[in-house]
Amino acid sequence: MRYLSYLKDGKERLGALLQNYIVDVGELAGFSSLLELIQSGPAVWQQVAGKLQSLQVQELAAAGQAVEFDEKLLVAPISKPPKNVLCLGRNYYKHYLEGAVARGESGDKPPDAPIYFTKPHTSICGPFDPVPLDETVTKLLDWEAELGVIIGVGGKKISQDQALSHIFGYTVINDVTARDLQNKHLQWFKGKSLDNSCPMGPVVVTPDELPNPVHIPIRLRVNGVTKQEANTGQLMFDIPTMISDLSNGITLEPGDIISTGTPDGVGHFSKPPEYLKVGDLMETEIEGIGTLRNQIVAG
């Protein structure tokens, strides 16, 4: 299934994308948000998916119970996850290498363990929302295309061989980063956490609709020019590893979001460096999931 969050009569609703129509899952199954559905557990997910798959979408549309897909209606799939968005840094070898070279390091030995940081829920914005650039805060705003993993079944000390069974779905994330703040504070939290610096969506795709393991193309364009292009199969620490490692001492909860890292091609390590400016349009795409389109506006 392909779930999304959208606005209906000014209120956020849970929808399913079927044949280019948005079907209100709240009206069908009584859930007002994607987080609420996730927290209901796998047995309920199966029931809801079964109901959705049996629908005659054209009849629903004719009866006014489904609306045509419209980007302007969409918001972030989960606007307030149980925790900060859990993020991995330097998790593609070529990205790790481009950073090591820029720092004057040899770059021949990748990290022995995943590198983690978080982004607060106030950084989350919708898949087609503008991203503000306030030059009194940062002058070095950068892009980072990433695959997002949504935890469905919580747990602690999850084994790698059971990790995939804990996933509800996958989404697209852009880990927009203020590089000057990241460097100034000698850690990554503030530079990664500015308001509306985590576009997410446009949908959450359940695992049955994607290959297993998830080896799919990921790319990012700025003003139509491709800046990043890779495959999620190139992650150094793969999805089972990161779920198992994170859950070793930290309880993962239904609705937690993991952003799995960005490939090479970020602006900060370009020669010469490139940064986002007002008017730029970012398009963040992962095949099989969808594309974010976010314009930079004066903040």
N, C-alpha and C positions, 0 to 999 in steps of 0.2 A: 504493500500500500504506500501511498504518497500523501502524507499528512501536512497540513499547513495551519497557520493562524492568520485570521483575517478580520477585517472590521465589517460589522453588520449593524446598521442603525446606530453607528457610533460606538458599539461595544465590541470588544475582542471575542472572537468565536473560534472554535475548533472546526476545521474543514478537512475534507478529503478531496484530492484532485482526481477526477474521473472523467476521461474523454473530454478534457479541456473545460470541464465544469467544476465548480466548487460546490460540494454537497455539505450541508451543515450537519456535522456529526452530533452536535448537541441535540438537535431535533430528533435525530435517529436513535441515539443511544444515551442521551442525558448527560454528556460530558461537556463542560464549558471550556475546558482548556486541554492542550496536549499534555501538560504536566499531570493533570488529573487522570487522563487516560493511561499514561505510563504507570502511574502509581497504583492503578487498579490491578495490574498483574497480567501474566501471559494468557491465562484462561480467558479473561475478558477481552484481551487484544484479539484473540482468535474469533470470539463471538462477533465482535464489531467488524472485523475484516470480512467475515462470512456474510454479514448483513449487507455490507457495502458492495461486495462482489455480486450479490444477487439483485441489485437495484437496476431498474430500467431508467437510465439517466435522462434520456430524452423525455420520458413521461414526467419525471420530477421537474425538469426545466419548464415543460409546458404548464405544470401546475404551480410554478413559481417557487418550488422547493429547492432549486439549484440555480446558481448564477454562473454566467460565463466567466472564465478565468480573466482577471484584470489585475495587473501588477499593482495598481494604485491601492488595491484593497489589502495587500499583504503586509503583515508585521513580522517581527522575529518569531520563529516557531515557539521558543520558550524565552520569555523576557526576564523571568526571575527564577533561575535554577536554584536548587537547594544550596549549592556552594558557588563561589566564584568559578568562572570558566577555568578549567585545569588545562594548562598549556605546556607543550614540549618545545624546547629550543634546540636549534642545531641538529635536527633529526633526519636530515638528508645529507649524505656525505658531501655532495658538491657544494651545498650551502655552508656546511661546516668548513669546507676547504676554502671557499672564497672569503669567509670571515677570518680564518687563520692567516691567510696570506696578507689580508689588510692589516692584521694586528702584528705582522712580522714574525709569526710563528711558523714552524715547519709544516704543520697540518698533516703529518704522515700518520698520526695515531688518533683516531676518533675517540670520543668520550667513552669511558668504561661503563657509565651508567647514564640513564636519561637525565636531562636538565629540565627542571620544572619552574614555572612561574604561574601566576594567575591574573585574570582580568575580572574586575567586579561587574555585577549585573548592570550598573549604570553605564558601562561601556557598550552594552549590547544595543544594536539598532536593527532595523528591518532590512530585507534584501534589496530594496530599491530606495532606501532613505539617503538623504544627503549626509556627507561626513564633514563636520566643521573643521576649518583650519583657522585657529586664532594665533596670529603671529606674535602676539605678546606672550604666548605660552610656548610655542614651538615654531621653528622655522625649517625643521628637517623631518617632515612627515613622510612615511614610507609605507609600502604595500607588502603584504605577505599572504599569499593564497594557501589555504589549509583545508584538509578534510576534518570534519567534526564528527565525533562519535557520541551518541546519546546512550547513556546507561539505562537499561530497562529493569533489570533485576539487580538489586543491591547486594553487597556482600563485603566480606573482609577475608584477606588471605585467599583470594581467588586464584586457582591454579591456571597456568597458561592453557592447558588443554580444555578447560571449562570456560575460558574467558569470553569466547564469542557468543556463548549462550546467554550472557549477561547484557547483550546489546539490544536496544530497542530499534535503533536506526542510525542513519548517517545523514549529514548535512554539509553545506559549504560555509566556510568561515573566512573572513579576511582579517588577519591580526594586524590592523593598522598600528604603526609604531612611531612614536616621537623619538628619533635617534639621538637628538641632543639631550633630552631628558634621560634616556636610557644610559648614556655615557656619563652625564653629570652626576647621577646619583649612585653609580657603581653597582647597581642592581636594576632589575628590569621592571619592577612593579609599576612605578608611576608612568614611565615612558610607554607602557603597554596599556594603560588604564584610563586614558582620557575619555571623557563623555563621547558616546556615539563613535567609538573607535573599534567596534567589533560587529561589523555587518554579518548577518547570519540568515541562512535560508537557501533558496526560497521555499523548499519543502524539506521534510524529513522522510527519507526513503527506508522502508523496512528491509532487513537483510535478504529476504527471499527475492527481491528485485535486483540485486547486485551480485556480481561474481564473488565467490568465496575461495580464497581470500580476496579482499578488495584491492585488485590491481587495475586501476582505471586512470586515464589521463587527467591531469590537473594543469590548468594554465591561468595566466592573468594577463590582461591587456590594459594599457593606459592609452586612451585616445585612439584605440584601434590597433596599437602597436604591441605585439606580444613581448612581454618582459620575462615571464616565467612559463616554462613548459617542462613537465616531468610526468611521472607516473607514481601513484600512491604505493605501488609495490617496491619503490626504492627507499622506503623508510628504513633507517638503521635499526631503530627499536620498533618492531612491528606492533600491531594493535593488541594481540594477546600478551605480549611482553609488557606493554605500558599499563594495561588493566591489572595484570598480576602484580606488577611492581608498585603501582599506586595503592592498591588495596592491601599491601603488606604494612599494616599499621594505621591505615586510613580507611574508614568505612565508606565505601562508595554507595550512593543512594540513587534510587530511581529518579531520573531526570538530570543527573549530573552530566555535564558536557565536557568532553576532552577534545582539545584542539591539538592535532597530532604533529604539527611542525610544518615549516615551509621549505620548498625547494630553492635552489639557487636562482639568481636573477633579481634579487631585491635591489632597490635603487641605491641604497647606502654603499654597496660594494661594486657598483658600476664604475666604469672608467671613462669619463669623470663621473662622480656621484650624481644621481638624479633624485629629486624629491618632488612630492606632489605640490601642485599650486592650484589656486582657486580656478575653477572651471574645468579641471581635469575630470575625466570619466574613467573609473576603474570597472573592469568587467572580470569577475572571478568565476571560473567555470570548472566544474568537475563533471565528466561525462557520466550519464546515468542518474545524476542528481539535479543539476541545473546551473543557472548563472545568476550571480549577484551583479547588479549595476548600481554603482554609487558614485555620485558626483561630489567633488570637493567644492564646498561653499565657504564664504567668509564667516568665521565664527565669532 
